[in-house]
């Protein structure tokens, strides 16, 4: 099953704009593409499944992988920043 180009571009954009190292960008891209494929396959199973069990499983795949995809999108907003110690208080006595 081919994914629409828009889905692939969104996954690549998430990885590229997150300021992540290359290996992490590869993971985010691959995970995003896989998650989108699972949602598409889940929809297909829920619509065209031969049994109620297959249709139910397809709906569960859509719900689970949609949640995972949303998590990837949330995490792309801001990369982690190193923590800084608060500035020292200095006395202004003369």
SULKA-V642502 format. One record per backbone hydrogen bond with DSSP energy under -1.0 kcal/mol. NH is the residue of the N-H (numbers start at 0). CO is the residue of the C=O. E is the energy in kcal/mol with one decimal. If there is no record, write none. Layout:
nh->(NH & NH)
co->(CO & CO)
e->(E & E)
This chain:
nh->(7 & 8 & 9 & 10 & 11 & 12 & 13 & 14 & 15 & 16 & 24 & 25 & 26 & 27 & 28 & 29 & 30 & 31 & 32 & 33 & 34 & 35 & 36 & 37 & 38 & 39 & 40 & 41 & 42 & 43 & 44 & 45 & 46 & 47 & 48 & 54 & 55 & 56 & 57 & 58 & 59 & 60 & 61 & 62 & 63 & 64 & 65 & 66 & 67 & 68 & 69 & 70 & 71 & 72 & 73 & 74 & 76)
co->(3 & 4 & 5 & 6 & 7 & 8 & 9 & 10 & 11 & 12 & 20 & 21 & 22 & 23 & 24 & 25 & 26 & 27 & 28 & 29 & 30 & 31 & 32 & 33 & 34 & 35 & 36 & 37 & 38 & 39 & 40 & 41 & 42 & 43 & 44 & 50 & 51 & 52 & 53 & 54 & 55 & 56 & 57 & 58 & 59 & 60 & 61 & 62 & 63 & 64 & 65 & 66 & 67 & 68 & 69 & 70 & 73)
e->(-1.5 & -2.6 & -2.2 & -2.1 & -2.3 & -2.5 & -2.4 & -1.7 & -2.5 & -2.3 & -2.4 & -2.4 & -1.8 & -2.7 & -2.6 & -2.6 & -3.2 & -2.6 & -2.4 & -2.5 & -2.7 & -2.3 & -2.1 & -2.3 & -2.0 & -2.2 & -2.7 & -2.5 & -2.3 & -2.0 & -2.6 & -2.6 & -1.7 & -2.7 & -1.7 & -2.1 & -2.5 & -2.5 & -2.4 & -2.0 & -2.1 & -2.3 & -2.2 & -2.3 & -2.8 & -2.6 & -2.0 & -1.7 & -1.9 & -2.4 & -2.1 & -1.8 & -1.9 & -2.1 & -2.3 & -2.0 & -1.1)
